[in-house]
Amino acid sequence: MRVSSLSLVLVAVGTMECTEQQSLIQEIPSSIVQPTQCLMDCTALTFTKKLELGDNRNIRLKDSTEEQHGNLKEYCWPLDLKCIVGERLQRAFVVVPVDLSVASWEHLEVMSTGPVMGTLRPHHGPTTLADDCGIRYEVTPIYRSTPESPGTGQLFCVRVAREPLSGDGMLKCPPFLVTVWQPRADQHKREGGG
């Protein structure tokens, strides 16, 4: 962001005045679902790693909505992802925040139930996503193969199953979706980045 010398002079002599009438701090409406603590922790860890790496990609994290089908619980996200003009989807992951003292990826079976059915495989390669966020499952092909038709309401869902283990509490929070977006090279230059 560039600040002109005139702006600095105006601030210095006190001629700029905020005209905002509403309070900056407002109560959050009860209709808004608060993000899970796992998503908040992962956001902080990931953005710290992103800064350390000097990564200029946009990373978005989105909690799932739960769908109950009999005894089975599914975690879902919209297939029509929101994005900014000039960026393209590079990667998409479902992150399953598990208590690693109870189980590892070998104990989980994560299955997509729609629109593509099948067992997802854990992603073990490097990512900007912090390792402490949970077990990552690559779902980029599912999102890339979906025709762009905003507002269709189509959902991508997963079901988390596990091999028999003693006790519950393997999942710390419901799974969440992480998308990584690459800005166009010329977009970075237009915004003063080079």
Order of alpha helices (4+ residues) and beta strands (2+ residues): alpha-alpha-beta-beta-beta-beta-beta-beta-beta-alpha-beta-beta-alpha
